[in-house]
Each structure stands twice: as structure tokens, then as C-alpha cells.
């Protein structure tokens, strides 16, 4: 998908959320948002030195903005509000594109426009027309089949947000997964219900794109070091520490149980 040229922002809400920032902090935040939007909101790099160059800010200022407005996921910083607005914009653009495609097909069918055979006689080439018609029909049929499966997934999934982007990412899955929407929804719902803090839950679109359905049942060690896991359990840091809250936002209940088994009170 091409980049969205407009960055959507609600001035009143934005100013209210940033009224306590200094001019330097405000400029840093704006640069981060604009850079992220230009990268299709795929997330900011976790490399602090690179972010310092992007924002022209001191490390202390940059870290303060990241701590207040962003969360870390899969080694990238994301802004929840901006990601939501971006997904809405993508969904709207896809809707407009689909309307345009359907309108073009309607005009093509009503006028009987052909691709022509190069003779300029306006009669066209029957074989070319037939081939194009079959190709177009097959594409529409395949898309309809995929979207029917997606709608089953969407009806059963527990966290409904950013449907347009989720539909797009669903269509990229392998055929075996596309044809198994109920199982996909079940796996996502298990992931979602097992999260300690659902505020940081992956949207279905992000989960599909990252093939989260392959990650269920993995050990906490893929997310945390043993030292961090031990500190969290022994010092009861889950609810009280921002540091560990961010580390754990995507941890499942099973992974947390594994940590408690290893490091809990004997």
C-alpha cells in the first residue's frame, strides 16, 4: 500500500495531551509522530542514538517522551492513539479504492470495452477479452472466498479493532490458515484472555501480520531474561513497576505461571 500523505490529528485533543510539555519536548514528540507516520506506523526503532538524530533531542528528553507516549513491542516503539488513527485512515482508503474498482468494473461491463487488437477498428480481440474476463472473475471469486473466511474469523474474535487492516493481513496468510478462521479466532482469543494487561494487547491485524498463532505456548524466555523474570516474581513488580509493566505487556498467563513455578516462594 502506498504511504498516506496526510497525518490525521485532532488539534484540541493533541494540545490537551501535550500541554505540560516544554517546547523542546513538544518538538521531539511531533518529530517522532511524523517519522512514524511516514513509515506507515510500523514503529520507531528502539535504537536511542538513531532516535536522537531523528528528533535532534537530548537523550533525557527523548526517553521521557518515549516513556510517556509510546510502548515497546517487538523491539519497536508504538503510539497507541496514532496507530488507531492510521488504521482508520487505511480502512477508509481501502474502502474508497474498493468503491472505485467496483465502479470501474460496472462501467466496463456496461460499455463492453475491449482491450483492442491494435487494428483501431474498435472490435477488439475476442480471445484477449475472454482471457481478461476469466482472470478478473477468478480474482474476484478468490477474494470473495478469502473475505468470507475472514468474516467468520472477525465474528468470533474477541477484540474487534482495525478491521480493514486485519482483513488485509488475513489475505496474506497461507491457504491452510485462511481456510481455518474459527481456529485462528480461538488462538487469538486465548492470547488476548491470557494477557496480564490488555491495554497493550496486539490488534488482530498486528497479531495476524506477526503470525502470532505460531507463538502460543512459548516460554517466557523468548521475551524476558532469567534475571528479569526472577526480579519480577520475587519483588512483586508486576503492578508497581513501569519498567517491568512494559517488559511484560505481551506476556501470556502460561508464561507468567512458568516464571512463578521457577522463582516463586518454595
C-alpha positions as CSV (number, residue, x, y, z in Angstrom):
1,X,0.0,0.0,0.0
2,X,1.3,3.5,-0.8
3,X,2.0,5.9,2.0
4,X,-0.8,8.1,3.4
5,X,0.2,11.7,2.7
6,X,-1.9,13.2,5.5
7,X,-1.2,12.6,9.1
8,X,-4.6,12.8,10.9
9,X,-4.6,14.7,14.1
10,X,-7.3,16.2,16.4
11,X,-5.9,19.6,17.5
12,X,-7.8,20.0,20.7
13,X,-7.1,16.5,22.0
14,X,-3.5,16.7,20.9
15,X,-2.9,20.0,22.7
16,X,-4.7,18.8,25.8
17,X,-2.4,15.7,25.9
18,X,0.8,17.7,25.5
19,X,0.0,20.9,27.4
20,X,2.5,20.0,30.2
21,X,5.4,19.6,27.6
22,X,8.1,22.1,27.1
23,X,8.7,23.4,23.6
24,X,11.7,21.1,23.3
25,X,9.7,18.1,24.4
26,X,6.7,19.1,22.1
27,X,9.0,19.3,19.1
28,X,10.6,15.9,19.9
29,X,7.2,14.3,20.2
30,X,6.0,15.8,16.9
31,X,9.1,14.6,15.1
32,X,8.6,11.1,16.4
33,X,5.0,11.0,15.3
34,X,5.7,12.4,11.8
35,X,8.6,10.0,11.3
36,X,6.4,7.0,12.4
37,X,3.6,8.1,10.1
38,X,5.9,8.3,7.2
39,X,6.9,4.7,7.9
40,X,3.3,3.5,7.8
41,X,3.2,3.4,11.6
42,X,5.3,0.3,11.6
43,X,7.0,1.5,14.7
44,X,10.0,3.6,15.7
45,X,13.4,1.8,16.0
46,X,14.5,1.1,19.6
47,X,18.0,2.5,18.8
48,X,18.2,5.6,21.0
49,X,21.1,7.1,19.1
50,X,19.1,6.9,15.8
51,X,16.0,8.5,17.5
52,X,18.3,11.3,18.9
53,X,19.3,12.0,15.3
54,X,15.7,11.9,14.1
55,X,14.5,14.3,16.8
56,X,17.6,16.4,17.3
57,X,16.9,16.0,21.0
58,X,18.9,15.2,24.2
59,X,18.7,11.6,25.4
60,X,16.9,12.6,28.6
61,X,14.2,14.5,26.7
62,X,13.8,11.6,24.2
63,X,13.5,8.9,26.9
64,X,10.9,11.0,28.7
65,X,8.7,11.3,25.6
66,X,9.1,7.6,24.9
67,X,8.2,6.6,28.4
68,X,5.0,8.8,28.5
69,X,3.6,8.4,25.0
70,X,5.0,5.1,23.5
71,X,5.1,1.4,24.3
72,X,7.8,-1.1,23.2
73,X,6.7,-4.1,21.2
74,X,8.8,-6.5,19.1
75,X,11.8,-4.1,19.6
76,X,9.9,-1.1,18.2
77,X,8.2,1.9,19.8
78,X,4.5,2.4,19.0
79,X,2.0,5.1,19.9
80,X,-1.4,3.6,20.6
81,X,-3.5,6.6,19.5
82,X,-1.6,7.2,16.3
83,X,-1.7,3.5,15.3
84,X,-5.5,3.6,15.8
85,X,-5.9,6.7,13.6
86,X,-3.6,5.2,11.0
87,X,-5.6,2.0,10.8
88,X,-8.8,4.0,10.4
89,X,-7.3,6.0,7.6
90,X,-6.1,2.8,5.9
91,X,-9.5,1.3,6.2
92,X,-11.1,4.4,4.7
93,X,-8.7,4.4,1.8
94,X,-9.3,0.7,1.1
95,X,-13.0,1.4,1.1
96,X,-12.6,4.2,-1.4
97,X,-10.3,2.1,-3.5
98,X,-12.8,-0.8,-3.5
99,X,-15.6,1.5,-4.5
100,X,-13.5,2.8,-7.4
101,X,-12.7,-0.7,-8.5
102,X,-16.4,-1.8,-8.4
103,X,-17.4,1.3,-10.3
104,X,-14.8,0.7,-13.0
105,X,-15.9,-2.9,-13.4
106,X,-19.5,-1.7,-13.7
107,X,-18.6,0.7,-16.4
108,X,-16.5,-1.9,-18.2
109,X,-19.4,-4.4,-18.2
110,X,-22.0,-1.9,-19.3
111,X,-20.0,-0.4,-22.2
112,X,-18.4,-3.7,-23.4
113,X,-14.9,-2.0,-23.7
114,X,-12.3,-4.4,-25.1
115,X,-8.6,-4.3,-24.9
116,X,-8.4,-3.9,-28.7
117,X,-6.3,-5.9,-31.2
118,X,-4.2,-3.0,-32.4
119,X,-6.1,-2.5,-35.7
120,X,-8.1,0.5,-34.5
121,X,-11.4,-1.0,-35.7
122,X,-12.9,-0.9,-32.3
123,X,-13.9,-4.6,-32.4
124,X,-11.2,-5.8,-30.2
125,X,-9.8,-9.3,-29.8
126,X,-12.2,-11.9,-28.5
127,X,-9.5,-14.1,-27.1
128,X,-8.0,-11.2,-25.1
129,X,-11.4,-10.2,-23.8
130,X,-12.2,-13.7,-22.8
131,X,-8.9,-14.1,-21.0
132,X,-9.2,-10.9,-19.2
133,X,-12.8,-11.7,-18.1
134,X,-11.8,-15.1,-16.8
135,X,-8.8,-13.6,-14.9
136,X,-10.9,-10.9,-13.4
137,X,-13.7,-13.3,-12.4
138,X,-11.2,-15.7,-10.8
139,X,-9.6,-12.9,-8.8
140,X,-13.0,-11.6,-7.6
141,X,-14.0,-15.2,-6.7
142,X,-10.7,-15.8,-4.8
143,X,-11.1,-12.5,-2.9
144,X,-14.7,-13.3,-2.0
145,X,-13.7,-16.7,-0.6
146,X,-10.9,-15.2,1.5
147,X,-13.2,-12.4,2.8
148,X,-15.9,-15.0,3.7
149,X,-13.3,-16.8,5.8
150,X,-12.2,-13.5,7.3
151,X,-15.7,-12.6,8.3
152,X,-16.0,-15.9,10.2
153,X,-12.7,-15.0,12.0
154,X,-13.9,-11.5,12.7
155,X,-17.3,-12.6,14.0
156,X,-15.6,-14.9,16.5
157,X,-12.6,-12.8,17.6
158,X,-13.0,-11.1,21.0
159,X,-11.1,-7.8,20.3
160,X,-12.6,-6.0,17.3
161,X,-10.5,-3.1,16.2
162,X,-8.9,-2.0,12.9
163,X,-11.0,-4.4,10.8
164,X,-9.7,-3.1,7.5
165,X,-6.1,-3.7,8.3
166,X,-6.9,-7.1,9.8
167,X,-8.7,-8.1,6.6
168,X,-5.7,-7.1,4.5
169,X,-3.3,-9.0,6.7
170,X,-5.6,-12.1,6.8
171,X,-5.5,-12.3,3.0
172,X,-1.7,-12.6,3.2
173,X,-1.8,-15.8,5.3
174,X,-1.1,-19.2,3.9
175,X,-4.1,-21.1,2.4
176,X,-4.2,-23.6,5.2
177,X,-4.7,-20.8,7.8
178,X,-7.1,-18.8,5.6
179,X,-9.4,-21.8,5.5
180,X,-9.3,-22.2,9.3
181,X,-10.8,-19.0,10.6
182,X,-12.5,-20.5,13.6
183,X,-9.3,-21.9,14.9
184,X,-7.4,-18.7,14.2
185,X,-10.1,-16.8,16.2
186,X,-9.8,-19.3,19.1
187,X,-6.0,-18.9,19.2
188,X,-6.3,-15.1,19.2
189,X,-8.9,-15.2,22.0
190,X,-6.6,-17.4,24.1
191,X,-3.7,-14.9,23.6
192,X,-6.0,-12.0,24.4
193,X,-7.6,-13.6,27.5
194,X,-4.2,-14.7,28.9
195,X,-2.7,-11.2,28.8
196,X,-1.9,-9.6,32.2
197,X,-2.5,-6.1,30.8
198,X,-4.9,-5.9,27.9
199,X,-4.2,-2.2,27.4
200,X,-1.2,-3.3,25.4
201,X,-2.8,-6.2,23.5
202,X,-1.9,-6.6,19.9
203,X,-4.7,-5.7,17.5
204,X,-5.9,-8.7,15.4
205,X,-4.2,-7.1,12.4
206,X,-0.8,-6.9,14.2
207,X,-1.2,-10.5,15.6
208,X,-2.0,-11.9,12.1
209,X,0.9,-10.0,10.5
210,X,3.3,-11.3,13.1
211,X,1.9,-14.8,12.8
212,X,1.1,-14.8,16.5
213,X,-0.9,-18.0,16.1
214,X,2.5,-19.8,15.9
215,X,3.7,-18.4,19.2
216,X,1.2,-19.9,21.6
217,X,2.7,-21.9,24.4
218,X,6.2,-20.5,24.1
219,X,8.4,-20.0,27.1
220,X,8.8,-16.6,28.8
221,X,12.5,-16.8,27.9
222,X,11.7,-15.6,24.4
223,X,10.5,-12.3,26.0
224,X,12.5,-11.9,29.2
225,X,15.9,-12.7,30.7
226,X,16.0,-15.1,33.6
227,X,17.2,-12.2,35.9
228,X,14.3,-10.0,34.9
229,X,11.8,-12.9,35.5
230,X,13.3,-13.6,38.9
231,X,13.1,-10.0,39.9
232,X,9.5,-9.7,38.8
233,X,8.4,-12.7,40.8
234,X,10.5,-12.2,43.9
235,X,9.9,-8.4,44.2
236,X,6.2,-8.4,43.0
237,X,7.0,-5.9,40.3
238,X,4.1,-6.8,38.0
239,X,1.7,-4.0,39.1
240,X,4.1,-1.5,40.6
241,X,6.9,-1.1,38.1
242,X,6.6,0.8,34.8
243,X,9.8,-0.9,33.6
244,X,8.5,-4.4,34.1
245,X,5.0,-3.5,33.1
246,X,6.4,-2.6,29.6
247,X,8.5,-5.8,29.5
248,X,5.5,-7.9,30.4
249,X,2.7,-6.3,28.4
250,X,2.7,-9.1,25.9
251,X,3.3,-12.0,28.2
252,X,0.6,-14.7,28.4
253,X,-0.7,-16.2,31.6
254,X,1.0,-19.5,30.9
255,X,4.4,-17.8,30.6
256,X,3.8,-15.9,33.8
257,X,2.8,-19.2,35.5
258,X,6.1,-20.7,34.3
259,X,8.0,-17.9,36.0
260,X,6.1,-18.3,39.2
261,X,6.9,-22.0,39.2
262,X,10.6,-21.3,38.9
263,X,11.0,-18.3,41.1
264,X,8.0,-18.2,43.4
265,X,8.1,-19.0,47.1
266,X,9.0,-22.6,47.7
